[in-house]
Amino acid sequence: MITAKNIHKFYGDLEVLKGVDVHINQGEIVAIVGPSGAGKTTLLQILGTLDTPTNSNDATLILNEQNVLQLKDKSLSKFRNKHIGFIFQFHQLLPEFTALENVCIPAFIANKPKKQVEQEATKILAFLGLSDRIDHKPSELSGGEQQRVAVARALINKPLVIFADEPSGNLDSASAKNLHELFFKLRDEFNQTFVIVTHNNELANMTDRKLEMRDGKIVKQ
């Protein structure tokens, strides 16, 4: 599903990733853990195609049998929109749009029919227990509800893999627990792959596998 080899990342003279290799199977839920500054988010952003390795010519990044490092910008954007979903610590919902509209945006970008998209978005929001909140804007939703809308947005194009960066870091303990359980429910329902950067030990211990990073390397799996 995901194979990355020899991933390096420099910011100026600072080497943040030092030749990372990782393989993640379809349907796995994998946590990336480690201290702050270990390179976790940088690795997640490269795996999710939001950033590129400094050594792109010498690195490999295969997602769903596609070497994404060989894709040009337009093709990469299309690939990302179709195959990848993102969930961030701060939900990144657009405040002027309703929950339903926020969820629909990635599918509209993919030029899918409006009626079909809205029906699918309504279905996903119902699955996440938000049927009565679809017309509410983010400011009218609780933190847990906002994050579930963000999850719905990540799901709308039926991506093969979802990358999550501290997805429960901004939630209270009850909302965080519900979100964690939701990831496993989604995996069981849709066989999606989850790669999650987290400092939450409870979530990390629930996952199929933990990748521990230190000083820009994976030191334990």
Residue pairs with C-beta under 8 A, 6 or more apart in sequence:
1 24
1 25
1 26
1 27
1 28
1 63
1 64
1 160
1 161
1 193
2 22
2 23
2 24
2 47
2 61
2 62
2 63
2 161
2 193
2 195
3 22
3 23
3 24
3 60
3 61
3 62
4 20
4 21
4 22
4 23
4 46
4 47
4 59
4 60
4 61
4 62
5 21
5 59
5 60
5 61
6 19
6 20
6 21
6 55
6 58
6 59
6 60
7 17
7 19
7 20
7 21
7 22
7 43
7 46
7 53
7 55
7 59
7 61
8 15
8 17
8 18
8 19
8 20
8 53
8 54
8 55
8 58
8 59
9 15
9 16
9 17
9 39
9 42
9 46
9 51
9 53
9 54
9 216
10 16
10 54
15 216
16 39
16 42
16 216
17 39
17 42
17 43
17 46
17 53
17 216
17 217
18 215
18 216
18 217
19 217
20 39
20 43
20 216
20 217
20 218
21 218
22 43
22 47
22 211
22 218
24 30
24 193
24 195
25 193
26 160
26 191
26 193
27 187
27 191
27 192
27 193
28 193
28 194
28 208
28 209
29 183
29 184
29 187
29 193
29 194
29 196
29 206
29 207
29 208
29 209
30 193
30 194
30 195
30 196
30 207
30 208
30 209
30 210
30 211
31 196
31 197
31 198
31 203
31 204
31 207
31 209
31 210
31 211
32 40
32 43
32 44
32 195
32 196
32 197
32 198
32 210
32 211
32 213
33 40
33 197
33 198
33 199
33 204
33 210
33 211
33 212
33 213
34 40
34 212
34 213
34 214
34 219
35 214
38 213
38 214
38 215
38 216
39 213
39 215
39 216
39 217
40 197
40 213
41 165
41 197
42 51
43 213
44 163
44 165
44 195
44 197
45 51
46 52
46 53
46 61
47 61
47 63
47 163
47 195
48 80
48 84
48 86
48 163
48 195
49 61
49 63
49 68
49 76
49 79
49 80
49 84
50 80
50 86
52 69
53 59
53 61
53 69
56 69
59 69
60 67
60 69
61 67
61 68
61 69
62 68
63 79
63 83
63 84
63 160
63 161
64 83
64 160
64 161
66 79
68 76
68 79
71 79
81 106
81 109
81 110
81 157
82 110
82 157
82 159
83 159
83 160
83 161
84 159
84 160
84 161
84 162
84 163
85 106
85 153
85 154
85 155
85 157
85 159
85 161
85 162
85 163
86 154
86 162
86 163
86 164
86 165
87 147
87 150
87 151
87 154
87 162
87 163
87 164
87 165
87 167
88 150
88 164
88 165
88 166
88 167
89 165
89 166
89 167
89 169
89 170
90 170
91 138
91 146
91 147
91 149
91 150
92 150
93 99
93 102
93 138
93 146
93 149
93 150
93 153
94 101
94 102
94 105
94 138
95 137
95 138
95 139
96 137
97 105
97 137
98 134
98 135
98 136
98 137
99 125
99 130
99 133
99 134
99 135
99 136
99 137
99 138
99 141
99 145
99 149
99 152
100 118
100 121
100 122
100 125
100 134
100 135
102 138
102 149
102 150
102 153
103 121
103 124
103 125
103 149
103 152
103 153
103 156
104 114
104 117
104 118
104 121
104 156
105 153
106 153
106 156
106 157
107 117
107 120
107 121
107 156
107 157
108 114
108 117
110 157
117 156
120 156
121 134
121 152
121 156
122 131
122 134
124 152
124 155
124 156
125 131
125 133
125 134
125 149
125 152
128 148
128 149
128 151
128 152
128 182
129 148
130 145
130 148
130 149
130 152
133 141
133 145
133 149
138 146
138 149
141 149
142 175
143 170
143 171
143 172
143 175
144 171
144 172
144 174
144 175
144 178
144 179
147 167
147 168
147 170
147 171
147 175
147 179
148 179
148 182
151 179
151 182
151 186
154 162
155 162
155 186
155 190
158 190
159 192
160 192
160 193
161 192
161 193
161 194
161 195
162 186
162 192
162 193
162 194
162 195
163 195
163 196
164 183
164 194
164 195
164 196
164 197
164 198
165 197
166 197
166 198
166 199
167 179
167 196
167 198
168 175
168 176
168 179
168 180
168 198
168 200
168 203
169 198
169 199
169 200
171 179
176 200
176 202
176 203
177 202
180 200
180 202
180 203
180 206
183 194
183 196
184 206
186 192
186 194
187 193
187 194
194 207
196 203
196 207
198 204
204 210
209 221
210 220
210 221
211 218
211 220
211 221
212 218
212 219
212 220
212 221
213 219
